[in-house]
Amino acid sequence: MKVCECKTLTKCDFSGCSNWAKYSFATKGIFKHDLCFCQDCLKQMYEALAKMQTPKPIESPFKYGKKLKKISEEKL
């Protein structure tokens, strides 16, 4: 899957939108043609997906809590 800029002048594929598409979403699966979106619809779709799934931060490979606890115990 990839998102790229449209090379031809087409309408946005969202129903009810009459803007010209600026971006296309290409897949290798079921769809035989690229899905085309205008900038406003792509932004709304991005915001809707962000509400459903947010990225999780990676865990630190270092255990700062245990390390700091040992240092404070040694000073006492």
N, C-alpha and C positions, 0 to 999 in steps of 0.2 A: 504494500500500500504506500502511496505517496500523494502529497498535495503539491500541485504546481500551478503556475499561472496559465490561464486559457490562451490558446493561440488563435482561436477563432471567436467571432462575435456571436454569443449565444445567450439565451435567457436563463435566469436562475431556475433551478429545478425545484425549489420549495414552492408548495402550492400557495397561491395568493400573493406571491412576490412577482413584480413585473420589472425588476431591475436587470441590468446586464450582468452576466456572470464574469467574475474576475479570476476565480480559482476553480480548479477541477480536482476531483478526488478519483484517482485511478486505482483499480483493484485487478487482481488476476483471477477472480472467482466467477460468481454467477452473473454479474453485470456485464453486458456486452458493450456498454458505452460508459464513458466517464460521467460522474455526477458533477454538475457545475453549480457553483454557489457564488452569490454576490458577497461583497465584503461585510455587509450588515448581517446577513444570514449566517455566514461563517462565524462571526463573533458571537451571535446568539447561540449557535450550536456549541461553540467552545465553552461558553458560560454554563450551559445546561449539563454538559459532560463533566465539567469541573465540580458541579454540585454532587454528582453521582459518585465520582471517584477522585480522591485527592492523593497525590504521591506521599509516601511515607519517608521520613528521613532515614538515612543509613545509620546503623549503630556504630559507635566509636569502637575501634579495635583496642583502645586503652581503657583500663578500669581506673579512672581518676578518683572515684570515691574511696576505693580500698587503698590506693596509694597515698592519698591525703590523710586518711585515718592512721596509717602506719607512721607517717612522718610526725603527726601531732602526738602520738603515743610515745615516740622516741624522745621528743623534746621534754616530756614530763618526767 
